[in-house]
Structure formats: C-alpha cells, structure tokens
Amino acid sequence: MKLRVENPVLLREMRQAARLTRTPVTLSIVTIISGLLVCAIGGAASTEAPPAEVGTILYQAFFSLAFAVVAWIGPGVAALTIVGERAGRTWEPLVLTGLSPRAVARGKFLASMSYVGLYLATLAPVGALPFLFGGVTATEVLLGYALLAVFAVIAVGFGLAVSSGAATPAMALLVTLPLSVAGSLVTYFGLGVGGSVLAHEVWSSVPGGTPVWLPTAYARADWGATYVMYLVALPLGVATVLAGFFREVTIANLSDPSDDRSTGLKRWFVSACLVSTALGALPPWLSRGKTWPAAMLAQGGIALLATFALFVLSSDPPGPSRRVLASWQKDGAGALGRFLGPGIARTAVLLAAATVSSELALMLVGWATTHTMPSGHHAESAVAFGAYASCFFIFLGGFAIFARSLPESRLPPRGLLALVLFAAVAGPLFVLAIAGLTTSWIDRSFWIAAPSPLYVFAMIESFETLTPKPNVVFAGTAAMIGWAALGAVLGAIGNRRLERHQTTVREAWQRLEARLRAEDEAAGAMPDARTLPP
C-alpha cells in the first residue's frame, strides 16, 4: 500500500531538508562533539570511581547534553520556519493554496519535530556508552528519550509561537534564543537539581542532587497515589497546558485579523483551568489536609493563569467580524460556539466564570480537607484566599471591557490593564509605607492596605492565630466586595459603549449595502447603448 502524506507543508519541508548539504554535516559535527565530550567525562571519572558510578555519571552527562540540544536547537529551528516564509516572500503563495492556519501550523510543527528527531537519533550511539559501565538500565534510557520527546514538543511549540508573530528572522532569533536558554537553565537547575532533592525525600531509591532524576524515578519509585500524582498527573498536565497554549497562539497569529482568532485560545483556557483545578485538588485531598497550603498554592496558580489569559485576550475585537458571522451561519454554529467566538465582553465573562468556578472548587476542597483539623483556621484561610482572588479578577475582567471600549489612546488595552494592575497591587502598600503604619501585618491601621490583593496574606495570618482580628477580616471582606462591584460597573459601562459602537458600524454597513444595491439596480435599468436605434 502506498504511503500518503496528508500535509503538503510537511512534505515540502522534508524535501527541502533532504536537498540541503549542510544537514548531514551539522548532524555529524554535533554527534562527534557530543561523543568526544561524553567520552572525556567518562575517562576522567573512571580513574577514581567504580564502573557502576561511571555509568551513572555518563548517563547524567549524556541526557544533560541532549536536553541542551533539544532546548536550544529545537526553538531555534522552529523560530525560522514561519518567519522565513515571510522573509523569502513565499508566505502569500502558501496562503493561496487554501490551507488553513491549523494545517500550516501542524505541518511546520511536524517538520521541526522531525529535524529535532534527527539530532536525537544521531546521538543514540552516544547514549549507549553508559551500558558499557553499568549503573543504569535500558528502561531508564528509554524513559529518558521519552522525556526528551516531551521537552522537544514544548520547545518546538515555543519557537513556532514566536516565529508566527515575528516580523523578521533576526527578531525571531533574538527573542527565541535568550528565552530558551534562560528557561532551560531554570528548568535544569530548578526542576532538575532542586526537584531531585524533593524526590529523594519522597522516594529514597531516587538519588538526590542529580539533574536527570525523572526517568530514574519512573523506573525505581514505589507505585502508589503519590507516584501517580507527582510523576504522571503533574508532568503530563503541565506539558499539555504549555504545548496547547503554544499551538493555539501559533494558529491565532497565522489567522487573518478578520478571522476567528479567539475560540482556540478560549478553549485552551477552559481546559487549562480544568487541568489546574484537578492537579491542585489532588495533594490536599490525598493527604487529608496535611498539605493544606497546596490548596492555596493552586488557587494562586489559577489566579495567575487567568490574569495571563486576560492579558493575552485583552486585544480581542469588540465583536465578531462579518466574515466570522457568515462562517457561523454557514456552519450552523450553536450558542456555545458563538459564545466562544470573538468579543471582549464574551471573553471577560468566560474568563471570570471559569476562574470563579475553579477557585470555588478549590475552596471546597480546602474546606473539606481542613475544617476538622484541630489547630488553626486553615479552612477560613483557603476560603479567604479564593474569594479575594475571584473578586479581584472580576474587577480586572470588567476593566478590560472598559479599556477596550475607550477610543484610541497612547496606551493599548494591555498597557492600561498592566498599569491598573500595578496600581491596585502596589498603590495601597505605598500609601501605607508613606503613612508609616507598617508596624505589623495585623496592626489596627493596616486596613489602609486592604485594597491591595496582597492584603489577603494579612487575613490569612489573622485566621491562623488563636483569636482572629475582626478588623482585619472586615477590611479585607469590604475590599473584595468593592473590587467585584467596581468590576461589574465598569464591565457594564464598557459593554454598553461597545454595543453602541457595533450598532453604529452595522448601520453604516447597511447604508453602504443599500446604496450599492440601488446603484446596481439603476445601472441594470439603463438601456444598453448597443440596443438603441441608429
């Protein structure tokens, strides 16, 4: 049976890569340098360490080097794929083929992944060196390659997201490479070295202080709820959320401004909220409240995720374009599909509803797992944190609608939103510092800082004492209610202004269509000059 390639973009990219003479040369150079480096490390270690320990050192060195290749070369290769089409003036012919932005993004992603896969395949002989000394198993090596594939998906997705929005190849590389290097170093030392210390405390069979510990944990850790939660659910959820975001950003950047560029990102946010809520509810629920701060950490993660999504979608148009409306009518889109479409008011309502629902679910988990604990008021702390985060985000959503309804100004909606967010968080604290009232978190005069979202930590400190301070709780409750009410008012005002603007635009289009129709009718009623008698 003949193999059929469904994506023409992938086929073209593969043919171009096969014709390039530098591809095998680059792969050979990388393989030779990696092999020499790993052999040098193994030779230096074999003089003092036993063979099993040398094998472990080579295993760490090889996969550390392979991670650097994936994290640095993968985004660099992907960053030049889409923007290279624009620089080479081949983007317009690609658009004229009729391929959808989703198909183009899929082809570019598969092509970049294939290129990164060639690097990993050429490094495979070097990865067999640890077997000459022992200390590692074949399962750990295979799991290491599987994790490299996951990192490659995220790295390539990030490069494509930057490439789809960059103007020139130089700009794409200037943005991609520094961020990739910084992110890889944070991941390597933070989640690698730091995570191995935490993993060693949970599973003694996992060595501490080694950056490449996750494959070893998969192979050696004891099976149980903790294994599923920290080694399966958490990495899989984080990878899915990151890869899904980069994919939707790439598709949105490749779409025309008059197309539907919002539905994919909104679906990603809803799914990310569901994943984050499930991951945040697992630790306190499985530990029966012993790790009760995990519920508040999850609530804070939901709040940061929602704020990030609001910044991404704050440039959403006031409403769907005529092209989107025609597409909805042609495809028979339902109420849910139209609600997920373009429109800043719909966006803010969706984000606020998803955020409040996630915070409420985590509040219920925190309450259910901590209200029977003898010491402290952990349940009240979890409720206060989630309630303040929800109310403040309602304000941010309402202000985003209001900022989008303003006429053209020097600051875009994202700039206004960032300015207001900074003023709301830091402004009350500055006033408190100037007034010289920073004597204690639970000072009688600390109510001045209640409008700041950081004031929720004063409420938590008050709850965790034996006798909570009523003035602290009352000031925080009044502030969160005020934020929610202000957001609702600003959202209503902004929505009314946007509806009035959309009505004006719709009437202008109707008048233009009526005039063009009248001109066409008048031109059709005129006799043809060729039919007149001589």
N, C-alpha and C positions, 0 to 999 in steps of 0.2 A: 504494500500500500504506500502510495506517495505521500510524503510528509508535506503538510500545507502550513504555510506561515500566515497567521491571521493578521499580524500587524505589519504593514508595509514600512513603517518608520524603523522598526527593529531590523527588518531585512536590509534596508538601505544602510543603516549604521554598521551592521555586521560586515557588509560588503566593503564599505569604506575602510573599516579597521583591518580587514584582511589584505587590502591592497597597500596599506602603509608599511613601508620597510622598517620604520622605527619601532613598530610594535614588538617584534621578536627580539630586537636588540635591547629595548628597555626591559623586557621581561628577563632576559639573560643577565643583564647587569644587576638587576635587583636580586635575582636568585644567587648570583656569585657573591655579592657583597653580604647578603644575609647568611649564606653558608659559611663564609670566612669569619664573620663576626661570632656566630654561634660556636664554631669550632675553636676559636680563640678563647671564648669564655669557658668552654668545656676543658680545653687544655690547661688553662690556668687553675681551674677548680680541681682537676684530677690529681694535682700534685699533693694536695693535703686532705681532700675529702674522700670518703669511700665511694664506690661506684653508684650505689643507690642514691646517695645525696647528689652526686654529679648529674645523674639523670633528672632529678627534680630541678636542679639549677638550670639545666638545658631546656627543660620544659617551660620554666618561667621565662627564660630569655627568649625562646622562640615565639611563644604566644604574645609576649610583650612587643616584640618586633612586628609580628603580624598584626597586632592591634594598631600599632602606629601606621602601618601601611594602609589599613582599612580606614582609619580615622583621618588620615591626611590626604592620601591619594584619591580615595573614593569621592569626597566632596569636591576636590579639585577637578577631577574628570567630569563629574556631573555639572559643575558650575559653567563649563564651556559648551555644553551641548545645545541648550536652547538659545542662549545669547549669541552663540556662534552662528546660528541660523540668521539672526537679525543682522549681525555684522557682515556675513557673507552674502546678504541680500537673497537668501533662499527661503525666508520665512513666508513671504507672500505666495510663492508657488506652493508651499506646503499647505497654506490655508486654503488655496483654491482647489486642492484635491478633495475637499469636502470632509476631511477627517475631523472628528470632534476634538475639542481640547482634552477630553478624557483619554481618547485613543492616542493622541500625540504624547501626552504625559506618560501613558503606560509604555509606549514604545521607547521613549527616551530613558525611562527608568530601567526597563529590561536590558537595554543596550549598555547602560552604565554598570548595572549589576554584572553583566557578562564580562565586561572589561575588568572589574574588580575580581571576579571569579577566576580570571586567567592568572592574576597575581597570586591568589591563594593556591591555585593548582600548581603553579611553578614552585611555590615554596613548600609543597608537600614532601619532597625528598628530604629537605632540611628538617622537617618536623619528625622524621623517623629516627633522627640521631639519638633522642633520649632512650629509645628502646635498646640501644647498644649497651647502656649502662644500667637500666632498670630504674626502679623507684616510681614509675608511673605505669598505668595500664592503658590498653587500647581504648577502653571506654572513655577514659578521661581525655584522650587525644581527640576522639570523635566528638565528644561533647564540646571541647574547645573550638573545633571547627564549626559546630552548630552555632555557638555563641558569636563567633566571628561573622557568620552569615547574618545574624540578627543585628549586630553593630553595623554591618555593611548596608543593610536596608535603611537604617536610621541615617547613616552618614550620606548615602546617595540621595535620600529624600531631602535632606537639608540642602545639599548642593543644588538640586533641581529647583527647590523653592526659591533660593537666591537667584539662580540663573533666569528663572521665569520673570523676575521683576527687575533685573539689572538692565542698564542701558547699554553698557559696553562690556567686552570680555575682561578688560582691566579692572573695571569696577566690581565685576562679579568675583574675581580672584582676590581683590583687596578686602572684600567683605567675608568671603568664604574661608580663606586660609587662616587668618588670625583667629576667627571664632572657632574654627575646627581644632586648631592647635590648643587654644585655651580650654575648650570644652573637653578635649581628650585628656589633657593633663589633670583637670579637675576630676574627671571620671576615673582615671588611672590611680591617682593618689587618694582621692576621697572614697569612692565606692570600691576601689581595689584594695589598697593597703588598709584604709580605715574600716572598710566592710569586713575584711578578713579577721580583724580583731574581734568585732562583734560576733561574727560567725563562729569563731573559736570558743567564745563563751557559751554559745548555744549548743554547738556540736564539738566535742573535744577531738574528734577524729579529723577535723579540718584544721590545718596548720594556720597559725596566726602570723600576720606580718607579710604574707605573700600576696602580691597584687592579683595573680591569676588563681583565684580560690573558688570561683563559682563552679567550674567543671568538677573540681575535686569534691565540692560539697554535694553535687548531684550524685556522684558515684559512691561517696563514703558516709554521708549523713544518714541518720536513722529516719525511717519513714514514719510519718505521722501528720497531725494537723499543722504543727509548726513548719514541717517540710513543705507542705502544700501551700501554706500561706506566704512564706518568705522566699521560697525557691521556685515556685511555679506561678502563683497568682500575681504576686507583686512585680516580678520582672516582665511577665507576659503583659500585664495591664499597662505598665509604663511604656513598654515598647510599642504596644498597639496605639496608645494615645499619641505618642510622638510621631510615629510613622503616618498615622491617619491625618494629623494636622499638616505635616509637610505635603502630603498628597493633595489635600483639599486646597492649600494655598497655591500650589503649582497649577492646578486646574483653574482656579479663580483668576490667577494672573494671565493665563493663556486665553481666557474668555474675553469677548468683546465687552466694552463698558455697558452696552445696552442689553447684554445677556444676563441671565440669572447667575450671579456670582455669589449668592448668599446661602442658597439651600444646602450646598455641601458643607460649608463651614458650620451652619446651624446644626445639621445632623451630627457633625463631629462633636460639637459642644455637648449636645444631649447625651451622646454615647460616652463621652469623657466624664460627664457628671455621674452617670450610672456606674462606670468602672471605678471612679474615685470614691464614690459612696460605698460601694461594696468592699473595696480594699480598706477603706478607713474604718468600716464597721467590724472587720474580722478580728483585729488584735484585742480590743476591749471585750468583745463577745466571747472569744475563745478563752481569754484569761480570766473571765468572770470579774472584770473590773479592776484587776491588779495593775493593769497598764492603762488606767483611766485617762492620763493625759493624751493617749493616742487618739481619743475621740476629738479632743480639741485641736490636735495637730491636723487631723483630717478635715475638720471644719475650716481651719485656716487655709489648708490646701485648696478646698473648694472655693473659698473667697478669692484667693489669688488667681485660680483658674478662671473664674467668672470675670474678674477685673481685666485679665489679659484678653479674654474673648471679647469683652466690651470695647477695648481699645482696637482690636482687630476689625470689628464690625461697626465701629462708630462712624465710618465713612460710607455706610450703606445709604443708597439713594432714598429720597422721601417716599417713593412708591415704585411699583413695577413699571417698566417701560412698555411702550406699545408692542414691541417685539415679544416681551415676556407675556403680556396679556393674550396676544394672538397664539403663542405657543400653548398657554394654559387652555385656551378654548379649543385648539386643535387636538390636544392630548386628553381633554376631558379631566383636567386636574380637579381633585376634590378640595374640600375645605382645609384639610391638613396640609396638602401640598401648597396651596395658596398662602396659608399662614406662615410656612417656612420660606416663602419667597422674599424678594427684595422689599424693603420698607423698614426704616429705622424704628418706627413705633412697634411694629411686629417684633423686630429684633430685641428691643429693650424688654418687652413683655415676656418673650420666650426666655431670655436670659434670666430675668428676675424670677419667673416661675420655676425654672429648673434649679436655680440657686437656692431659693427658699425651700423647695421640696427636699433637696439634698441636705441642707442644714437641718431641716426638721427631722429627717430620718436619722441623722447622726445625733441630734439632741435626744431623740427617743432611745437610741442605743446607749448613749451615755447615761441617761436617767435609769434605764432598765438594769444596767450593769453596776451602778454605783449607789443607788438610793438606799440599799440595805447595808452599806459599809458603815462600820461604827464610828470612824473618825472623819472629821471634816465635812464639808458640804460640797462634795465633788459633783453631785447631780446638778445643784444650782449653778455651779461654775460652768458646766458644759452648756446648760440652757442659756446662761447669760452671754457666753461667747457666741453661740449660734444666733441668738436673737439680735445682738448688736451687728454682727456681720450681715445678716439678712436685711435689716432696716437700712444700714448704710449703703448696701448695694442697690436697694430700691431708689435711694437718692441719686446714686450715680447713673442708674438707668434713666431716671426722669430728666436729669441734667443733660444726658447725651441726646435725648429727643429735643430738648430745648435748644441745645447748642447747634444741632443740625438744622433747626428752623430759623436760625439767625441769618440775616443777609451776609453776603461775602465780607469777610473781615481779614485782618492781617494774620490772625491765628486760625488754623483749621480746627474742626471739632475735636480732633485728638489732642491738639495743643491746649485748647480750653479745658478739656477733661483732665489732662495732666496737671494743669495749673490749679484747678479747683481741688483735685485730689491732694496735692501737696499742701494747699492752704488748709484744707479740712483736717489733715493728719497732724501737721506741724504747727499751724497757727495757734490753736489753744495752748499748746505746750510753750510756745514762745511768749505768749501773754502771761502764762503762769510763771515762767522764769524771770520775766521782766518785773513782775509784781513781787518777786522774792518769796514766793509761797511754796517752794519745793522742799519743805521740811520733811514730809512723809507722804507716802502713797495714800494713806488714809487720813490725811490732815483734814480738818474741818473746811478749810478754804480750797481744797483740791477740786471742788465742784466746777471751778473755772475751766478745768481741762476736760470736763465731761463731753463736749462736742467732738473731741478727738477720738477716733476709733481705738487708739491705744489705751484709752481710759478703761476699756474692758478688763485690762490686767489689774487695775485697782479694784474693780468689782470682784475679780477672782480672788485677789489677796484678802479682801474683806470677807468673802464667803469661807475661805479656808481657815479663818480664825474661829475661836470658840464662840465669840459673840460678834456676828456681822454688824457693820456700821450702817444704820439705816440711811444716813445722809448720803453715803457713797452709792448705795443701791438706788436710792431715789433719783439722784442726779444722773446716773447712767441710764436709768429707765426713761426719764424725761428726754434725755438727749437722743436716744434711739427712736423714740416715738416722733420727736421733732424732725429727725432726718427722713423717716419714712413719709411723714406728712408733706414735708417740703418737696421730696422727690415726686410724690403724686401730683402736687400742684404744678410743678414745673413740667412734668410729663403731659398733663392735660393742656397746659398753655401751648407747649410746643406742638402737640398733636393737632390742636385746633388751627394753628398757623400753617402747619404742613398741609392739612386738608384744604384750607383756603387757597394755598398756593397750587395744589394739584387741581382744584376746581378751575382756577384761572387758566392753567395750562391746557386742561381738557377743553374748555370753551374756546380757547384760541385755535386749537386743532380742529374743532368742529366748524368754526367760521372759515378756516382755510380750506377744509374739505368742501364746504358748501360753495365757496367762491370758485374753486377749481371745477366742481361739478357743473356750476352754472356756465362757466366758460366753455366746458366741453359740450354742453347742450347747445349753447349759442353757436359754436363752431360747426356742430352737426346740422343745425337748422339752416345754415347758409348754403345757397346753391353752388354747385361746383362750376367753376368758370368754363370747364370744357363742355358742359351741357348747355350753355347759353347759346341762343341763335346768333348767327353772324350779323 
